[in-house]
Amino acid sequence: MARTAETPRSLDLGLLLVKYRKRAKLSQIALAAQLGRSHSDVSRYENGKQGMDQATLGAILGVLGVTGAELDEALELHNRISDPNWLALGVDRQLAVVREYEDSAARIINVQPQLVPGPLQTRDYALTVMLAAGATPGEAQTGADFRMARGTKILNGDVEYEAIISEYALRYPACGMGGAADQLRHLQKVAELPHVTIRSTKIAAGYTPMRQGSFVLIESTKSV
């Protein structure tokens, strides 16, 4: 089977296959044996690097016991695998795909007009934002754990990371003054890392693309 260009939908589909395989309590080797495929084929299906026809996907889903709405969703992802317009159902799935891209990134540019970017947030700042956005305490704790893990991986790694933050986010923090002071000290500390750059735009700077909302640019040298 030919390798295909990685897309958000192919990664999302691959992550779903991993989820369903683990739920079925099968290893990649066991699944490959039932399909009559190689272990490497199954691995590439799950990381979105190898395309498959609908019959192959159907066979995988059949072995994994996927039916109903889950089956329909997987087939829809497959049918639109090359469509660049993608939004996964649920924040957890969106973040899982973003993390896959971050793991292979050579450079990340994170633009935020209202908040400190997630990978640079302190736990107190992250918890405050998530609770204010309507998360339950349990959801906020889980989200903060995920955000801290992302931040640790980026800050302790060597990927070139640049954050562009509006003055508004720094002057009018999304948490109390104590948490805001800790957050600013954290930004000051991480800005000293050789692979991290933090920039701030003035409120009075006029129009910039960040006025349209936050966005992340992820550049990768990984071959797909």
N, C-alpha and C positions, 0 to 999 in steps of 0.2 A: 504494500500500500504506500502511495507517495506521501512524502512529508508535505504539510500545508503551512501557510502563514498563520501564525498564532493570532487570534482575535479575542476580544473580551468574551464573546459567546463560546468560543472553543474552550477557553479556560473555565468558564462557568459550567459548561457541560462536563468537562473533565472532573471538576470538583464534585459535581452531582454524582458521577459514576463512582468516585472514591467513597462518597457518603453511602451510596446504596450497597456497594461491595462490602464495606465494613459492617453495615447493618445486617447483611446476609452472612456475616462471619466467614468470609472467604478471603484468602490471600490472593495476591496477583497471580501467583503460580497456579493456584487451584482454579482460579477463573480461566486462565489461559488454557489449562488442560481440558476444561469442559467445552471451551470454544474451539479447540483444535488450533489455537494460535500460540505464538511464542510469548514468553514473559515480557520481552521487550516491546512487543506490539501493545499489550495491555498497558504497560507503563507509559507509552507514548500517547495512547488514547486518553489516559487520565491526566497527563500534563498538557494536553491540547496541541501536541506537536505533530500528531499523525491523524490524517483524515480517515474517515470510514464511510462506507455506504450505509444506506438506511437498513439494509438487511443485517449488516454486522451489528449496528446499534440495537436493532430489534432483538438479535440473538443475545447480546449482552444483557439487555433489560429483562429478557425472558429468564435467563439463568439467575438473575438477581431478584426475581419475583416482583418487578416493578409493574404496577398496573394503574388504571384509573387516571386521575389528574396528573400524577407524577409521570406516567408514561406519555401523556399528551404534551406535557411541558418539555420533556427531554426531546421528543420528536420535533417540536416547534423550534427549539434551540438549534437542532441539527439542520432543519430546513432553511434557517436564516443565519447559518454559521458565519457567513462573510459580511453580514450587515453590520456596519460600524456603529449604528445607533443601538445602544444596549443599556438596559437598566434592569438589574436583577430584582426579584421580589424579596424584600427584606434587607435591612442594613447589613446583617451578618454576612450574607452572600456577596454583597457589593464590596465589603471590606476584605473578604477572602480573596477576591479577584485582584483588588488593588494591591494586596500584600504579595501576590504572585508576581505582579509587575515590579514592585519595589525590590523583591529579592533578586531580580536580574538587572536592576538599574545601574547605569554608570553615572547618571546625573538626575537629580530630582529638584524641580523648582516648585515651591509651594507658595501660592499667592492667597493672602487672606485679608479682606478689608475690615472685618468685624471682630475677629478672634485671633488669638495666638494659634498658629498651626498645630494640629494634633500631635505630631511627633516631638514638638518642643514644649508641650504642656506639662505642668506639674500634676501630680495626682489630685491635689486639692482643687486646682483650677478645672481639671477634666470632670471631676465629680460634680462640682458646682454647675457647670454648663449642662451636663447631662440631666441632672435633677431638675434644673430650671426648664429644660426642654420637654419634661414630662415623663422621663424614665423612672421606673420604680427603683428603690434602693438596690435591689438585687441586680437589675439591669445596668444601673450606673456602675456598680462595682465590677461587673463583668466587662463593660465597655471600657472602664478605666484600666483594667488589667491588660486588655488588648492594646489600648493606646500606649501604655507604658512599655509593653513589649516591642511595639513598632518603633517607638522612640529610642529604646535601648539598642536595638539592632542597627538603626541608622547612625546613631551617635557613636557607637562603639565600632562601626565598620569603617570603610574607606570610600563609600559612595559620595560623590560631590553633591552636597545638599545646600540649597539656597532658599531662604525664606524671605518673602517680601510682605511686610506687614504695614497696614495703614496706621498712621499716628493715632487714629481714633481708637483702635484696639488696645493701644498702650496707655493712652490718656484716660480712657473710660473703660476700665477693666470689667470683665464679666463675673468677677468674684469680689469678696470683701477686701478691705485694704491690706490686711495681713497676708492673705493669699496672693494678692496682687504684688506685694513687695517680694514675696518668695519667688513668684513667677519672673519678675524682672531680674532678680539675682540669678535665677537659673538661665535666663537668656544671656546674661552677661558672661556666665561661665561657659556655656556651650559655644558662644561666639568666638572663643579663644581656640577652639579646635581647628586644625589646619584644613579640614575638608568641609567646614560649615561656614556659610556666609549669611548674615542677617542684615537686611536693609529695611528702612522705614520710609514710607512716603508721607509727605505733609498733607494735612487735611485741606489746606489752601492750594494744593498743587494743581487744581483744575481737573479736567477729565483725564482718567487713565482707564485702561481695560478692566482693572480690578473693581471699578464702580459697578460693573455688570454682575459681580459676584466672585466668589472664591473659585480657584481652579488649580490643578496640579499638572505639571508637564513632566513626564517620565521618559528619559532617553536611555536606550539600551544598546549595547554593542553585541548582544547575544544573537547568534544566527538562529533563524527560525525556518 
